[in-house]
Amino acid sequence: MFPTDNEFTLLYFLYFLIFTYIIYQIIISKRANQIRLSLIIIVSILLNMIFYLNPENFEEGGSLVVLFYSGIIFLGTTISTFINQIISKKTSKL
């Protein structure tokens, strides 16, 4: 059950962009960075599945809570991806 409101469509588009960037980085990166980026994607998808697979989360206005937590997970995914990129660039300079 995936909601298709405008807000969720925007969130899906943002996730598409960040996952596209992460997959691109996985393709061009070294092995250690590939593992970290893969873990970021897996954790993000698993955390979102917790909210989306339970139909009770969408009853009585609960979809706003799911949207909020999905947004928080998106921000965490984005921040952890950029921190990972900073770490990988610093370790490659050493």
PDB file of N, CA, C and O in Angstrom:
ATOM      1  N   MET A   1       0.849  -1.178   0.000  1.00  0.00           N
ATOM      2  CA  MET A   1       0.000   0.000   0.000  1.00  0.00           C
ATOM      3  C   MET A   1       0.890   1.235   0.000  1.00  0.00           C
ATOM      4  O   MET A   1       1.459   1.602   1.028  1.00  0.00           O
ATOM      5  N   PHE A   2       1.004   1.860  -1.140  1.00  0.00           N
ATOM      6  CA  PHE A   2       1.803   3.065  -1.251  1.00  0.00           C
ATOM      7  C   PHE A   2       0.890   4.261  -1.507  1.00  0.00           C
ATOM      8  O   PHE A   2       0.163   4.287  -2.500  1.00  0.00           O
ATOM      9  N   PRO A   3       0.927   5.236  -0.626  1.00  0.00           N
ATOM     10  CA  PRO A   3       0.123   6.436  -0.863  1.00  0.00           C
ATOM     11  C   PRO A   3       0.674   7.226  -2.046  1.00  0.00           C
ATOM     12  O   PRO A   3       1.881   7.254  -2.287  1.00  0.00           O
ATOM     13  N   THR A   4      -0.229   7.862  -2.771  1.00  0.00           N
ATOM     14  CA  THR A   4       0.185   8.605  -3.954  1.00  0.00           C
ATOM     15  C   THR A   4      -0.199  10.077  -3.874  1.00  0.00           C
ATOM     16  O   THR A   4      -0.422  10.712  -4.905  1.00  0.00           O
ATOM     17  N   ASP A   5      -0.278  10.625  -2.673  1.00  0.00           N
ATOM     18  CA  ASP A   5      -0.525  12.056  -2.536  1.00  0.00           C
ATOM     19  C   ASP A   5       0.663  12.827  -3.082  1.00  0.00           C
ATOM     20  O   ASP A   5       1.725  12.258  -3.336  1.00  0.00           O
ATOM     21  N   ASN A   6       0.473  14.140  -3.261  1.00  0.00           N
ATOM     22  CA  ASN A   6       1.548  14.967  -3.804  1.00  0.00           C
ATOM     23  C   ASN A   6       2.777  14.964  -2.902  1.00  0.00           C
ATOM     24  O   ASN A   6       3.911  14.944  -3.382  1.00  0.00           O
ATOM     25  N   GLU A   7       2.541  14.983  -1.587  1.00  0.00           N
ATOM     26  CA  GLU A   7       3.669  14.994  -0.662  1.00  0.00           C
ATOM     27  C   GLU A   7       4.473  13.701  -0.759  1.00  0.00           C
ATOM     28  O   GLU A   7       5.704  13.728  -0.754  1.00  0.00           O
ATOM     29  N   PHE A   8       3.779  12.580  -0.846  1.00  0.00           N
ATOM     30  CA  PHE A   8       4.476  11.303  -0.961  1.00  0.00           C
ATOM     31  C   PHE A   8       5.178  11.190  -2.305  1.00  0.00           C
ATOM     32  O   PHE A   8       6.264  10.616  -2.386  1.00  0.00           O
ATOM     33  N   THR A   9       4.580  11.725  -3.354  1.00  0.00           N
ATOM     34  CA  THR A   9       5.227  11.696  -4.666  1.00  0.00           C
ATOM     35  C   THR A   9       6.532  12.479  -4.634  1.00  0.00           C
ATOM     36  O   THR A   9       7.524  12.052  -5.224  1.00  0.00           O
ATOM     37  N   LEU A  10       6.541  13.610  -3.958  1.00  0.00           N
ATOM     38  CA  LEU A  10       7.772  14.383  -3.807  1.00  0.00           C
ATOM     39  C   LEU A  10       8.810  13.598  -3.021  1.00  0.00           C
ATOM     40  O   LEU A  10       9.989  13.598  -3.374  1.00  0.00           O
ATOM     41  N   LEU A  11       8.376  12.928  -1.956  1.00  0.00           N
ATOM     42  CA  LEU A  11       9.294  12.123  -1.152  1.00  0.00           C
ATOM     43  C   LEU A  11       9.857  10.962  -1.966  1.00  0.00           C
ATOM     44  O   LEU A  11      11.048  10.664  -1.873  1.00  0.00           O
ATOM     45  N   TYR A  12       9.017  10.304  -2.762  1.00  0.00           N
ATOM     46  CA  TYR A  12       9.495   9.208  -3.618  1.00  0.00           C
ATOM     47  C   TYR A  12      10.524   9.722  -4.613  1.00  0.00           C
ATOM     48  O   TYR A  12      11.523   9.049  -4.871  1.00  0.00           O
ATOM     49  N   PHE A  13      10.296  10.904  -5.174  1.00  0.00           N
ATOM     50  CA  PHE A  13      11.236  11.494  -6.129  1.00  0.00           C
ATOM     51  C   PHE A  13      12.571  11.805  -5.450  1.00  0.00           C
ATOM     52  O   PHE A  13      13.632  11.571  -6.029  1.00  0.00           O
ATOM     53  N   LEU A  14      12.520  12.331  -4.222  1.00  0.00           N
ATOM     54  CA  LEU A  14      13.756  12.618  -3.496  1.00  0.00           C
ATOM     55  C   LEU A  14      14.525  11.341  -3.186  1.00  0.00           C
ATOM     56  O   LEU A  14      15.750  11.304  -3.302  1.00  0.00           O
ATOM     57  N   TYR A  15      13.799  10.288  -2.788  1.00  0.00           N
ATOM     58  CA  TYR A  15      14.460   9.004  -2.560  1.00  0.00           C
ATOM     59  C   TYR A  15      15.056   8.463  -3.852  1.00  0.00           C
ATOM     60  O   TYR A  15      16.151   7.901  -3.829  1.00  0.00           O
ATOM     61  N   PHE A  16      14.375   8.616  -4.963  1.00  0.00           N
ATOM     62  CA  PHE A  16      14.910   8.177  -6.253  1.00  0.00           C
ATOM     63  C   PHE A  16      16.220   8.901  -6.557  1.00  0.00           C
ATOM     64  O   PHE A  16      17.184   8.284  -7.010  1.00  0.00           O
ATOM     65  N   LEU A  17      16.254  10.212  -6.306  1.00  0.00           N
ATOM     66  CA  LEU A  17      17.475  10.971  -6.571  1.00  0.00           C
ATOM     67  C   LEU A  17      18.632  10.528  -5.686  1.00  0.00           C
ATOM     68  O   LEU A  17      19.742  10.317  -6.174  1.00  0.00           O
ATOM     69  N   ILE A  18      18.380  10.386  -4.387  1.00  0.00           N
ATOM     70  CA  ILE A  18      19.482  10.018  -3.489  1.00  0.00           C
ATOM     71  C   ILE A  18      19.937   8.589  -3.741  1.00  0.00           C
ATOM     72  O   ILE A  18      21.133   8.309  -3.668  1.00  0.00           O
ATOM     73  N   PHE A  19      19.007   7.669  -4.039  1.00  0.00           N
ATOM     74  CA  PHE A  19      19.416   6.294  -4.319  1.00  0.00           C
ATOM     75  C   PHE A  19      20.162   6.199  -5.644  1.00  0.00           C
ATOM     76  O   PHE A  19      21.077   5.386  -5.777  1.00  0.00           O
ATOM     77  N   THR A  20      19.789   7.013  -6.621  1.00  0.00           N
ATOM     78  CA  THR A  20      20.524   7.049  -7.879  1.00  0.00           C
ATOM     79  C   THR A  20      21.955   7.518  -7.647  1.00  0.00           C
ATOM     80  O   THR A  20      22.898   6.959  -8.206  1.00  0.00           O
ATOM     81  N   TYR A  21      22.109   8.548  -6.820  1.00  0.00           N
ATOM     82  CA  TYR A  21      23.445   9.051  -6.494  1.00  0.00           C
ATOM     83  C   TYR A  21      24.255   7.985  -5.756  1.00  0.00           C
ATOM     84  O   TYR A  21      25.429   7.774  -6.060  1.00  0.00           O
ATOM     85  N   ILE A  22      23.633   7.318  -4.794  1.00  0.00           N
ATOM     86  CA  ILE A  22      24.345   6.294  -4.025  1.00  0.00           C
ATOM     87  C   ILE A  22      24.751   5.134  -4.922  1.00  0.00           C
ATOM     88  O   ILE A  22      25.872   4.637  -4.813  1.00  0.00           O
ATOM     89  N   ILE A  23      23.868   4.697  -5.800  1.00  0.00           N
ATOM     90  CA  ILE A  23      24.200   3.596  -6.708  1.00  0.00           C
ATOM     91  C   ILE A  23      25.336   3.992  -7.646  1.00  0.00           C
ATOM     92  O   ILE A  23      26.213   3.180  -7.939  1.00  0.00           O
ATOM     93  N   TYR A  24      25.321   5.232  -8.114  1.00  0.00           N
ATOM     94  CA  TYR A  24      26.421   5.727  -8.941  1.00  0.00           C
ATOM     95  C   TYR A  24      27.726   5.688  -8.153  1.00  0.00           C
ATOM     96  O   TYR A  24      28.758   5.275  -8.682  1.00  0.00           O
ATOM     97  N   GLN A  25      27.686   6.110  -6.902  1.00  0.00           N
ATOM     98  CA  GLN A  25      28.890   6.084  -6.069  1.00  0.00           C
ATOM     99  C   GLN A  25      29.349   4.655  -5.798  1.00  0.00           C
ATOM    100  O   GLN A  25      30.550   4.395  -5.729  1.00  0.00           O
ATOM    101  N   ILE A  26      28.416   3.737  -5.645  1.00  0.00           N
ATOM    102  CA  ILE A  26      28.783   2.331  -5.439  1.00  0.00           C
ATOM    103  C   ILE A  26      29.527   1.800  -6.659  1.00  0.00           C
ATOM    104  O   ILE A  26      30.490   1.046  -6.520  1.00  0.00           O
ATOM    105  N   ILE A  27      29.087   2.185  -7.842  1.00  0.00           N
ATOM    106  CA  ILE A  27      29.705   1.689  -9.072  1.00  0.00           C
ATOM    107  C   ILE A  27      31.133   2.210  -9.226  1.00  0.00           C
ATOM    108  O   ILE A  27      32.014   1.471  -9.665  1.00  0.00           O
ATOM    109  N   ILE A  28      31.370   3.466  -8.871  1.00  0.00           N
ATOM    110  CA  ILE A  28      32.690   4.051  -9.116  1.00  0.00           C
ATOM    111  C   ILE A  28      33.626   3.994  -7.913  1.00  0.00           C
ATOM    112  O   ILE A  28      34.786   4.387  -8.033  1.00  0.00           O
ATOM    113  N   SER A  29      33.168   3.525  -6.770  1.00  0.00           N
ATOM    114  CA  SER A  29      33.971   3.575  -5.544  1.00  0.00           C
ATOM    115  C   SER A  29      34.778   2.306  -5.338  1.00  0.00           C
ATOM    116  O   SER A  29      34.636   1.313  -6.050  1.00  0.00           O
ATOM    117  N   LYS A  30      35.639   2.391  -4.318  1.00  0.00           N
ATOM    118  CA  LYS A  30      36.406   1.223  -3.899  1.00  0.00           C
ATOM    119  C   LYS A  30      35.560   0.355  -2.987  1.00  0.00           C
ATOM    120  O   LYS A  30      34.464   0.749  -2.589  1.00  0.00           O
ATOM    121  N   ARG A  31      36.056  -0.805  -2.662  1.00  0.00           N
ATOM    122  CA  ARG A  31      35.273  -1.823  -1.950  1.00  0.00           C
ATOM    123  C   ARG A  31      34.759  -1.361  -0.583  1.00  0.00           C
ATOM    124  O   ARG A  31      33.591  -1.593  -0.269  1.00  0.00           O
ATOM    125  N   ALA A  32      35.581  -0.724   0.226  1.00  0.00           N
ATOM    126  CA  ALA A  32      35.151  -0.312   1.565  1.00  0.00           C
ATOM    127  C   ALA A  32      34.016   0.703   1.475  1.00  0.00           C
ATOM    128  O   ALA A  32      33.058   0.641   2.245  1.00  0.00           O
ATOM    129  N   ASN A  33      34.124   1.619   0.550  1.00  0.00           N
ATOM    130  CA  ASN A  33      33.066   2.617   0.361  1.00  0.00           C
ATOM    131  C   ASN A  33      31.806   1.965  -0.195  1.00  0.00           C
ATOM    132  O   ASN A  33      30.699   2.374   0.155  1.00  0.00           O
ATOM    133  N   GLN A  34      31.952   0.971  -1.043  1.00  0.00           N
ATOM    134  CA  GLN A  34      30.799   0.256  -1.586  1.00  0.00           C
ATOM    135  C   GLN A  34      30.009  -0.429  -0.478  1.00  0.00           C
ATOM    136  O   GLN A  34      28.778  -0.424  -0.489  1.00  0.00           O
ATOM    137  N   ILE A  35      30.712  -1.010   0.465  1.00  0.00           N
ATOM    138  CA  ILE A  35      30.039  -1.693   1.573  1.00  0.00           C
ATOM    139  C   ILE A  35      29.283  -0.692   2.435  1.00  0.00           C
ATOM    140  O   ILE A  35      28.133  -0.939   2.797  1.00  0.00           O
ATOM    141  N   ARG A  36      29.907   0.429   2.769  1.00  0.00           N
ATOM    142  CA  ARG A  36      29.236   1.447   3.588  1.00  0.00           C
ATOM    143  C   ARG A  36      28.004   2.010   2.883  1.00  0.00           C
ATOM    144  O   ARG A  36      26.956   2.179   3.506  1.00  0.00           O
ATOM    145  N   LEU A  37      28.124   2.297   1.601  1.00  0.00           N
ATOM    146  CA  LEU A  37      26.986   2.844   0.861  1.00  0.00           C
ATOM    147  C   LEU A  37      25.865   1.822   0.722  1.00  0.00           C
ATOM    148  O   LEU A  37      24.687   2.175   0.784  1.00  0.00           O
ATOM    149  N   SER A  38      26.230   0.561   0.535  1.00  0.00           N
ATOM    150  CA  SER A  38      25.206  -0.487   0.470  1.00  0.00           C
ATOM    151  C   SER A  38      24.462  -0.600   1.794  1.00  0.00           C
ATOM    152  O   SER A  38      23.244  -0.782   1.811  1.00  0.00           O
ATOM    153  N   LEU A  39      25.184  -0.494   2.894  1.00  0.00           N
ATOM    154  CA  LEU A  39      24.542  -0.533   4.208  1.00  0.00           C
ATOM    155  C   LEU A  39      23.603   0.649   4.415  1.00  0.00           C
ATOM    156  O   LEU A  39      22.546   0.502   5.029  1.00  0.00           O
ATOM    157  N   ILE A  40      23.977   1.807   3.911  1.00  0.00           N
ATOM    158  CA  ILE A  40      23.112   2.978   4.026  1.00  0.00           C
ATOM    159  C   ILE A  40      21.797   2.731   3.295  1.00  0.00           C
ATOM    160  O   ILE A  40      20.727   3.035   3.823  1.00  0.00           O
ATOM    161  N   ILE A  41      21.870   2.185   2.089  1.00  0.00           N
ATOM    162  CA  ILE A  41      20.649   1.898   1.325  1.00  0.00           C
ATOM    163  C   ILE A  41      19.803   0.851   2.030  1.00  0.00           C
ATOM    164  O   ILE A  41      18.587   1.009   2.142  1.00  0.00           O
ATOM    165  N   ILE A  42      20.426  -0.208   2.500  1.00  0.00           N
ATOM    166  CA  ILE A  42      19.681  -1.294   3.146  1.00  0.00           C
ATOM    167  C   ILE A  42      18.976  -0.804   4.399  1.00  0.00           C
ATOM    168  O   ILE A  42      17.802  -1.110   4.607  1.00  0.00           O
ATOM    169  N   VAL A  43      19.671  -0.051   5.231  1.00  0.00           N
ATOM    170  CA  VAL A  43      19.059   0.457   6.463  1.00  0.00           C
ATOM    171  C   VAL A  43      17.910   1.402   6.141  1.00  0.00           C
ATOM    172  O   VAL A  43      16.865   1.343   6.788  1.00  0.00           O
ATOM    173  N   SER A  44      18.089   2.267   5.154  1.00  0.00           N
ATOM    174  CA  SER A  44      17.038   3.207   4.787  1.00  0.00           C
ATOM    175  C   SER A  44      15.789   2.481   4.294  1.00  0.00           C
ATOM    176  O   SER A  44      14.671   2.827   4.675  1.00  0.00           O
ATOM    177  N   ILE A  45      15.983   1.478   3.449  1.00  0.00           N
ATOM    178  CA  ILE A  45      14.835   0.732   2.923  1.00  0.00           C
ATOM    179  C   ILE A  45      14.145  -0.053   4.035  1.00  0.00           C
ATOM    180  O   ILE A  45      12.916  -0.086   4.096  1.00  0.00           O
ATOM    181  N   LEU A  46      14.918  -0.682   4.911  1.00  0.00           N
ATOM    182  CA  LEU A  46      14.321  -1.443   5.999  1.00  0.00           C
ATOM    183  C   LEU A  46      13.534  -0.557   6.964  1.00  0.00           C
ATOM    184  O   LEU A  46      12.449  -0.933   7.408  1.00  0.00           O
ATOM    185  N   LEU A  47      14.072   0.607   7.287  1.00  0.00           N
ATOM    186  CA  LEU A  47      13.344   1.518   8.175  1.00  0.00           C
ATOM    187  C   LEU A  47      12.047   2.003   7.533  1.00  0.00           C
ATOM    188  O   LEU A  47      11.031   2.139   8.214  1.00  0.00           O
ATOM    189  N   ASN A  48      12.079   2.260   6.249  1.00  0.00           N
ATOM    190  CA  ASN A  48      10.850   2.677   5.570  1.00  0.00           C
ATOM    191  C   ASN A  48       9.841   1.538   5.470  1.00  0.00           C
ATOM    192  O   ASN A  48       8.633   1.762   5.541  1.00  0.00           O
ATOM    193  N   MET A  49      10.341   0.325   5.305  1.00  0.00           N
ATOM    194  CA  MET A  49       9.422  -0.821   5.223  1.00  0.00           C
ATOM    195  C   MET A  49       8.648  -1.004   6.511  1.00  0.00           C
ATOM    196  O   MET A  49       7.502  -1.454   6.488  1.00  0.00           O
ATOM    197  N   ILE A  50       9.255  -0.662   7.631  1.00  0.00           N
ATOM    198  CA  ILE A  50       8.558  -0.771   8.914  1.00  0.00           C
ATOM    199  C   ILE A  50       7.280   0.060   8.892  1.00  0.00           C
ATOM    200  O   ILE A  50       6.249  -0.366   9.412  1.00  0.00           O
ATOM    201  N   PHE A  51       7.348   1.229   8.299  1.00  0.00           N
ATOM    202  CA  PHE A  51       6.182   2.118   8.270  1.00  0.00           C
ATOM    203  C   PHE A  51       5.207   1.773   7.157  1.00  0.00           C
ATOM    204  O   PHE A  51       3.995   1.803   7.374  1.00  0.00           O
ATOM    205  N   TYR A  52       5.704   1.447   5.976  1.00  0.00           N
ATOM    206  CA  TYR A  52       4.833   1.266   4.819  1.00  0.00           C
ATOM    207  C   TYR A  52       4.104  -0.070   4.802  1.00  0.00           C
ATOM    208  O   TYR A  52       3.026  -0.168   4.215  1.00  0.00           O
ATOM    209  N   LEU A  53       4.654  -1.088   5.421  1.00  0.00           N
ATOM    210  CA  LEU A  53       4.026  -2.407   5.361  1.00  0.00           C
ATOM    211  C   LEU A  53       2.897  -2.594   6.366  1.00  0.00           C
ATOM    212  O   LEU A  53       2.119  -3.539   6.240  1.00  0.00           O
ATOM    213  N   ASN A  54       2.792  -1.729   7.345  1.00  0.00           N
ATOM    214  CA  ASN A  54       1.735  -1.836   8.341  1.00  0.00           C
ATOM    215  C   ASN A  54       0.562  -0.947   7.930  1.00  0.00           C
ATOM    216  O   ASN A  54       0.683   0.276   7.989  1.00  0.00           O
ATOM    217  N   PRO A  55      -0.576  -1.525   7.513  1.00  0.00           N
ATOM    218  CA  PRO A  55      -1.709  -0.702   7.056  1.00  0.00           C
ATOM    219  C   PRO A  55      -2.324   0.137   8.174  1.00  0.00           C
ATOM    220  O   PRO A  55      -3.009   1.121   7.897  1.00  0.00           O
ATOM    221  N   GLU A  56      -2.092  -0.234   9.419  1.00  0.00           N
ATOM    222  CA  GLU A  56      -2.636   0.559  10.518  1.00  0.00           C
ATOM    223  C   GLU A  56      -1.980   1.935  10.620  1.00  0.00           C
ATOM    224  O   GLU A  56      -2.554   2.849  11.212  1.00  0.00           O
ATOM    225  N   ASN A  57      -0.800   2.090  10.056  1.00  0.00           N
ATOM    226  CA  ASN A  57      -0.123   3.385  10.084  1.00  0.00           C
ATOM    227  C   ASN A  57      -0.826   4.423   9.219  1.00  0.00           C
ATOM    228  O   ASN A  57      -0.573   5.619   9.363  1.00  0.00           O
ATOM    229  N   PHE A  58      -1.705   3.985   8.325  1.00  0.00           N
ATOM    230  CA  PHE A  58      -2.368   4.907   7.409  1.00  0.00           C
ATOM    231  C   PHE A  58      -3.814   5.183   7.804  1.00  0.00           C
ATOM    232  O   PHE A  58      -4.534   5.852   7.064  1.00  0.00           O
ATOM    233  N   GLU A  59      -4.248   4.684   8.949  1.00  0.00           N
ATOM    234  CA  GLU A  59      -5.620   4.911   9.400  1.00  0.00           C
ATOM    235  C   GLU A  59      -5.696   6.182  10.234  1.00  0.00           C
ATOM    236  O   GLU A  59      -4.754   6.519  10.952  1.00  0.00           O
ATOM    237  N   GLU A  60      -6.807   6.877  10.138  1.00  0.00           N
ATOM    238  CA  GLU A  60      -7.125   8.049  10.954  1.00  0.00           C
ATOM    239  C   GLU A  60      -6.043   9.121  10.901  1.00  0.00           C
ATOM    240  O   GLU A  60      -5.615   9.617  11.943  1.00  0.00           O
ATOM    241  N   GLY A  61      -5.606   9.475   9.729  1.00  0.00           N
ATOM    242  CA  GLY A  61      -4.620  10.539   9.575  1.00  0.00           C
ATOM    243  C   GLY A  61      -3.205  10.121   9.881  1.00  0.00           C
ATOM    244  O   GLY A  61      -2.328  10.977   9.998  1.00  0.00           O
ATOM    245  N   GLY A  62      -2.954   8.848  10.013  1.00  0.00           N
ATOM    246  CA  GLY A  62      -1.622   8.361  10.330  1.00  0.00           C
ATOM    247  C   GLY A  62      -0.633   8.497   9.192  1.00  0.00           C
ATOM    248  O   GLY A  62       0.573   8.348   9.389  1.00  0.00           O
ATOM    249  N   SER A  63      -1.142   8.783   7.993  1.00  0.00           N
ATOM    250  CA  SER A  63      -0.225   8.901   6.858  1.00  0.00           C
ATOM    251  C   SER A  63       0.704  10.103   7.027  1.00  0.00           C
ATOM    252  O   SER A  63       1.811  10.105   6.488  1.00  0.00           O
ATOM    253  N   LEU A  64       0.270  11.116   7.762  1.00  0.00           N
ATOM    254  CA  LEU A  64       1.147  12.262   8.011  1.00  0.00           C
ATOM    255  C   LEU A  64       2.324  11.865   8.899  1.00  0.00           C
ATOM    256  O   LEU A  64       3.430  12.384   8.745  1.00  0.00           O
ATOM    257  N   VAL A  65       2.080  10.951   9.818  1.00  0.00           N
ATOM    258  CA  VAL A  65       3.165  10.453  10.666  1.00  0.00           C
ATOM    259  C   VAL A  65       4.157   9.662   9.824  1.00  0.00           C
ATOM    260  O   VAL A  65       5.369   9.803   9.987  1.00  0.00           O
ATOM    261  N   VAL A  66       3.641   8.832   8.926  1.00  0.00           N
ATOM    262  CA  VAL A  66       4.508   8.062   8.038  1.00  0.00           C
ATOM    263  C   VAL A  66       5.309   9.003   7.146  1.00  0.00           C
ATOM    264  O   VAL A  66       6.500   8.784   6.925  1.00  0.00           O
ATOM    265  N   LEU A  67       4.671  10.039   6.636  1.00  0.00           N
ATOM    266  CA  LEU A  67       5.362  11.021   5.806  1.00  0.00           C
ATOM    267  C   LEU A  67       6.459  11.717   6.600  1.00  0.00           C
ATOM    268  O   LEU A  67       7.564  11.914   6.094  1.00  0.00           O
ATOM    269  N   PHE A  68       6.162  12.090   7.840  1.00  0.00           N
ATOM    270  CA  PHE A  68       7.146  12.764   8.687  1.00  0.00           C
ATOM    271  C   PHE A  68       8.343  11.859   8.950  1.00  0.00           C
ATOM    272  O   PHE A  68       9.485  12.281   8.770  1.00  0.00           O
ATOM    273  N   TYR A  69       8.098  10.623   9.373  1.00  0.00           N
ATOM    274  CA  TYR A  69       9.202   9.717   9.667  1.00  0.00           C
ATOM    275  C   TYR A  69       9.975   9.333   8.414  1.00  0.00           C
ATOM    276  O   TYR A  69      11.189   9.134   8.476  1.00  0.00           O
ATOM    277  N   SER A  70       9.297   9.226   7.281  1.00  0.00           N
ATOM    278  CA  SER A  70      10.007   8.960   6.023  1.00  0.00           C
ATOM    279  C   SER A  70      10.903  10.136   5.660  1.00  0.00           C
ATOM    280  O   SER A  70      12.004   9.949   5.143  1.00  0.00           O
ATOM    281  N   GLY A  71      10.429  11.346   5.931  1.00  0.00           N
ATOM    282  CA  GLY A  71      11.258  12.529   5.701  1.00  0.00           C
ATOM    283  C   GLY A  71      12.475  12.550   6.605  1.00  0.00           C
ATOM    284  O   GLY A  71      13.568  12.915   6.173  1.00  0.00           O
ATOM    285  N   ILE A  72      12.290  12.159   7.862  1.00  0.00           N
ATOM    286  CA  ILE A  72      13.413  12.087   8.797  1.00  0.00           C
ATOM    287  C   ILE A  72      14.419  11.023   8.338  1.00  0.00           C
ATOM    288  O   ILE A  72      15.628  11.247   8.388  1.00  0.00           O
ATOM    289  N   ILE A  73      13.922   9.883   7.898  1.00  0.00           N
ATOM    290  CA  ILE A  73      14.807   8.827   7.398  1.00  0.00           C
ATOM    291  C   ILE A  73      15.539   9.307   6.148  1.00  0.00           C
ATOM    292  O   ILE A  73      16.718   9.003   5.966  1.00  0.00           O
ATOM    293  N   PHE A  74      14.845  10.062   5.280  1.00  0.00           N
ATOM    294  CA  PHE A  74      15.500  10.606   4.088  1.00  0.00           C
ATOM    295  C   PHE A  74      16.625  11.552   4.481  1.00  0.00           C
ATOM    296  O   PHE A  74      17.718  11.481   3.919  1.00  0.00           O
ATOM    297  N   LEU A  75      16.371  12.432   5.437  1.00  0.00           N
ATOM    298  CA  LEU A  75      17.423  13.353   5.885  1.00  0.00           C
ATOM    299  C   LEU A  75      18.600  12.577   6.482  1.00  0.00           C
ATOM    300  O   LEU A  75      19.758  12.911   6.229  1.00  0.00           O
ATOM    301  N   GLY A  76      18.306  11.549   7.270  1.00  0.00           N
ATOM    302  CA  GLY A  76      19.378  10.722   7.833  1.00  0.00           C
ATOM    303  C   GLY A  76      20.178  10.011   6.754  1.00  0.00           C
ATOM    304  O   GLY A  76      21.400   9.900   6.847  1.00  0.00           O
ATOM    305  N   THR A  77      19.481   9.529   5.731  1.00  0.00           N
ATOM    306  CA  THR A  77      20.155   8.871   4.607  1.00  0.00           C
ATOM    307  C   THR A  77      21.057   9.843   3.871  1.00  0.00           C
ATOM    308  O   THR A  77      22.196   9.513   3.539  1.00  0.00           O
ATOM    309  N   THR A  78      20.552  11.038   3.618  1.00  0.00           N
ATOM    310  CA  THR A  78      21.326  12.047   2.904  1.00  0.00           C
ATOM    311  C   THR A  78      22.542  12.480   3.707  1.00  0.00           C
ATOM    312  O   THR A  78      23.644  12.573   3.166  1.00  0.00           O
ATOM    313  N   ILE A  79      22.351  12.743   4.986  1.00  0.00           N
ATOM    314  CA  ILE A  79      23.464  13.179   5.833  1.00  0.00           C
ATOM    315  C   ILE A  79      24.515  12.078   5.957  1.00  0.00           C
ATOM    316  O   ILE A  79      25.712  12.351   5.861  1.00  0.00           O
ATOM    317  N   SER A  80      24.078  10.845   6.168  1.00  0.00           N
ATOM    318  CA  SER A  80      25.044   9.753   6.299  1.00  0.00           C
ATOM    319  C   SER A  80      25.789   9.492   4.989  1.00  0.00           C
ATOM    320  O   SER A  80      26.957   9.104   5.003  1.00  0.00           O
ATOM    321  N   THR A  81      25.117   9.704   3.864  1.00  0.00           N
ATOM    322  CA  THR A  81      25.791   9.549   2.574  1.00  0.00           C
ATOM    323  C   THR A  81      26.882  10.596   2.396  1.00  0.00           C
ATOM    324  O   THR A  81      27.987  10.272   1.962  1.00  0.00           O
ATOM    325  N   PHE A  82      26.584  11.841   2.725  1.00  0.00           N
ATOM    326  CA  PHE A  82      27.588  12.892   2.555  1.00  0.00           C
ATOM    327  C   PHE A  82      28.710  12.770   3.580  1.00  0.00           C
ATOM    328  O   PHE A  82      29.857  13.079   3.258  1.00  0.00           O
ATOM    329  N   ILE A  83      28.420  12.334   4.794  1.00  0.00           N
ATOM    330  CA  ILE A  83      29.481  12.080   5.775  1.00  0.00           C
ATOM    331  C   ILE A  83      30.369  10.944   5.279  1.00  0.00           C
ATOM    332  O   ILE A  83      31.590  11.002   5.423  1.00  0.00           O
ATOM    333  N   ASN A  84      29.766   9.919   4.701  1.00  0.00           N
ATOM    334  CA  ASN A  84      30.535   8.819   4.146  1.00  0.00           C
ATOM    335  C   ASN A  84      31.446   9.308   3.023  1.00  0.00           C
ATOM    336  O   ASN A  84      32.592   8.870   2.924  1.00  0.00           O
ATOM    337  N   GLN A  85      30.957  10.196   2.193  1.00  0.00           N
ATOM    338  CA  GLN A  85      31.784  10.714   1.103  1.00  0.00           C
ATOM    339  C   GLN A  85      32.958  11.530   1.645  1.00  0.00           C
ATOM    340  O   GLN A  85      34.063  11.454   1.108  1.00  0.00           O
ATOM    341  N   ILE A  86      32.730  12.305   2.698  1.00  0.00           N
ATOM    342  CA  ILE A  86      33.820  13.083   3.301  1.00  0.00           C
ATOM    343  C   ILE A  86      34.864  12.136   3.898  1.00  0.00           C
ATOM    344  O   ILE A  86      36.065  12.344   3.729  1.00  0.00           O
ATOM    345  N   ILE A  87      34.404  11.108   4.587  1.00  0.00           N
ATOM    346  CA  ILE A  87      35.337  10.148   5.181  1.00  0.00           C
ATOM    347  C   ILE A  87      36.141   9.422   4.112  1.00  0.00           C
ATOM    348  O   ILE A  87      37.350   9.238   4.254  1.00  0.00           O
ATOM    349  N   SER A  88      35.463   9.009   3.036  1.00  0.00           N
ATOM    350  CA  SER A  88      36.177   8.269   1.985  1.00  0.00           C
ATOM    351  C   SER A  88      37.178   9.163   1.268  1.00  0.00           C
ATOM    352  O   SER A  88      38.231   8.683   0.849  1.00  0.00           O
ATOM    353  N   LYS A  89      36.881  10.436   1.116  1.00  0.00           N
ATOM    354  CA  LYS A  89      37.855  11.338   0.477  1.00  0.00           C
ATOM    355  C   LYS A  89      39.054  11.581   1.385  1.00  0.00           C
ATOM    356  O   LYS A  89      40.182  11.668   0.900  1.00  0.00           O
ATOM    357  N   LYS A  90      38.830  11.694   2.700  1.00  0.00           N
ATOM    358  CA  LYS A  90      39.940  11.899   3.626  1.00  0.00           C
ATOM    359  C   LYS A  90      40.816  10.666   3.709  1.00  0.00           C
ATOM    360  O   LYS A  90      42.038  10.786   3.787  1.00  0.00           O
ATOM    361  N   THR A  91      40.219   9.479   3.694  1.00  0.00           N
ATOM    362  CA  THR A  91      41.041   8.261   3.768  1.00  0.00           C
ATOM    363  C   THR A  91      41.798   8.014   2.470  1.00  0.00           C
ATOM    364  O   THR A  91      42.869   7.407   2.489  1.00  0.00           O
ATOM    365  N   SER A  92      41.264   8.471   1.347  1.00  0.00           N
ATOM    366  CA  SER A  92      41.977   8.267   0.079  1.00  0.00           C
ATOM    367  C   SER A  92      43.179   9.222  -0.036  1.00  0.00           C
ATOM    368  O   SER A  92      44.136   8.934  -0.754  1.00  0.00           O
ATOM    369  N   LYS A  93      43.124  10.354   0.673  1.00  0.00           N
ATOM    370  CA  LYS A  93      44.255  11.292   0.653  1.00  0.00           C
ATOM    371  C   LYS A  93      45.409  10.797   1.504  1.00  0.00           C
ATOM    372  O   LYS A  93      46.559  11.176   1.279  1.00  0.00           O
ATOM    373  N   LEU A  94      45.106   9.949   2.483  1.00  0.00           N
ATOM    374  CA  LEU A  94      46.181   9.448   3.361  1.00  0.00           C
ATOM    375  C   LEU A  94      46.945   8.405   2.676  1.00  0.00           C
ATOM    376  O   LEU A  94      47.890   7.858   3.245  1.00  0.00           O
TER     377      LEU A  94
END
